[in-house]
Amino acid sequence: MTLHDHWLLMAGIAVLYLYDSALLLFHNEIVLETRRTGYLVSGGSVMEFRGRHLFLPNPLCPHRALVRLSWAADEPMTSGALRTRGRRVRLALAVIAPWTCALLGLFFVALPCALWVGTDVLLLGWLILTYLTIAAMLWQVWRARKALSLSGKAVVALAFDALLCAPFAINMVRKINLRQELPSLRSVALSRLSPAENVVLSGILRQRIEASLGFLEPGTEASNALLAYLKRFEDGMS
């Protein structure tokens, strides 16, 4: 392979990884990206793509789980059982997260080194090590499938995705958490977010609801429900 081919291969892997990481959010959706201390709150890009907002998580942190939330005027508060299940999922994902970081290193550190050294034995070793890492991670997912609330069919689908296109395996933690039953937005704001994060969330929520009201007739049931939801949300944060 020439140097040009090496760059094309790495660019292709990066594009596949970023494509699989990206989310297209509806107007009433928000994403929380977990961090060591708190959450990054985002409503996606300001620009819309076919009526949806692009969100791209930090590509250097595949171990951070994503929580995709939506709001509705009549949303219920999350039950205690769902909150308990969420804590159990987070503990199980903490075991899987290091494998995603290892895969990131294999693709974007080890592979370039193997390509530039250029020996067939080294490339074969990289390929074997990468698929062994994916297999070990999938085994952990299978063992923790009950804690992760995953059916056998769901695990098979995740495995097929990861083995068919290896860069997709880097997003395993994100994919698993996005499959979980969603808590209500207000419950998350009250139980998980810091005051500063709630300020960001309230700003996104107000902006999106005001934009939605622009398409509704004032005084209608739908517009009144949205305004009432926004007031309940902001009153609950104060």
Summary of the structure (lengths in Angstrom):
residues: 238
radius of gyration: 20.7
end to end distance: 60.9
largest distance: 71.2
contacts: 704
relative contact order: 0.15
helix: 63%
strand: 10%
